[in-house]
Amino acid sequence: MRPAGGRLAAYGEGAIGVSVSGRGATVDNDRPNSDWKQWSGAARLDWAPAEHARLGLEASILDGESGVPGPVGAETPHSRSTWREERFALPASFRPAEGHEATVIVDTVRSTPSFSNPDFGYTDHTKIRSYQ
C-alpha cells in the first residue's frame, strides 16, 4: 500500500480567496488484479462583495480504477472497474438578518463509471448527469 499523498494551497486577500487541493492513493493487494488507484483534485474561488455576503465557484474531479479479482478459484484476471466524477458548483451565502444565514448552492455532477470483463466479452459504460 502506498499512502495517500495530498497537497493543499490557499491564498486570500481582502474579499478574494482561492484554494486548490489534490490527493492520490494506490493499493496493491496480495491477489492478482486486486489493485486500487484513486486521484482527486479541487479548486475554489471565493468572493465577498459585502460584509454579510459570499459567492463562490467550485470545481472538483475524482478519477479512479480498480481490479475486480473475482472469488478464489474463479478469478477474473482482466476485470476492471473505473470511475470519474466531475463537479461544478456555485455556492452563495448571505445573512438576511442578524442571527440568520442562508446558503444556496447550484451545482452539476457528471459521473462516468464503467466495468469491463474482456474474458466474458462484457463491458458497461454509464453516463450520469445530475443537477441540484
C-alpha positions, 0 to 999 in steps of 0.5 A: 500500500502506498499512502495517500499523498495530498497537497493543499494551497490557499491564498486570500486577500481582502474579499478574494480567496482561492484554494486548490487541493489534490490527493492520490492513493494506490493499493496493491493487494496480495491477489492478482488484479486486486489493485486500487488507484484513486486521484482527486483534485479541487479548486475554489474561488471565493468572493465577498462583495459585502460584509454579510455576503459570499459567492463562490465557484467550485470545481472538483474531479475524482478519477479512479480504477480498480481490479475486480479479482473475482472469488478464489478459484474463479478469478477474473484476471482482466476485470476492471472497474473505473470511475470519474466524477466531475463537479461544478458548483456555485455556492452563495451565502448571505445573512438576511438578518442578524442571527440568520444565514442562508446558503444556496448552492447550484451545482452539476455532477457528471459521473462516468463509471464503467466495468469491463470483463474482456474474458466474458466479452462484457463491458458497461459504460454509464453516463450520469448527469445530475443537477441540484 
